[in-house]
């Protein structure tokens, strides 16, 4: 899987992607993550990527031209067919990202282009004419789309075969199969009088399975 992140702050996520699981996936060449500086595609000497909104209003709006040029350059250099590439705008109006969406993107596409919004918003023509879809990572306001992009990269990277050491553990994680993960415990058995549930110490695998199933909360599919 190839991830291309379009942002005006290309260094903002580099430290995260150089650590832990994403780093190992990159080293194994199972995924690649590239940051693209949107300002390099601005046509004026000040490298302007935003402007005041038509019709008035507070804040600034990200311009369509630099995003069009940046995404166009990425697609032109891509080694994949267009149907295998998904261009995604991170925005508040998008569909909420969840585990089902992560699996869909991991299965259907070989390259994701993630456009990170900033300021008051992004020119609507980006969503209408450039992006294939708009995604939101939650019903709250962030300073920009970079954290959302990191969430998408991290969650999808985990689903790439060979990234997670014990792939069977993915099946039992939260949000897989429409449920939350059951409570987990480890040593010591008794800490300050806080004891591990007796069923987990019983050695009865069937009872343990039933206990875990009972405590997994079902989630509505999106």
Secondary structure, DSSP 4 states (H G I P E B T S, - for coil): -EEEEEES-TTTTHHHHTSHHHHHHHHTTS-EEEEEEGGGG--STT---EEEPTT--SSEEE-HHHHHHHHHHHHHH-SS-GGGEEEEEEEEEEEEP-HHHHHHHHHH-SEEEEEEPBTTEE-HHIIIII-SEEEESSSS--SBSHHHHHHHHHHHHTTSTTSSSSTHHHHTSTTGGGBPPPP---S-SEETTEEPPGGGGS--HHHHHHHHHHHSPB----
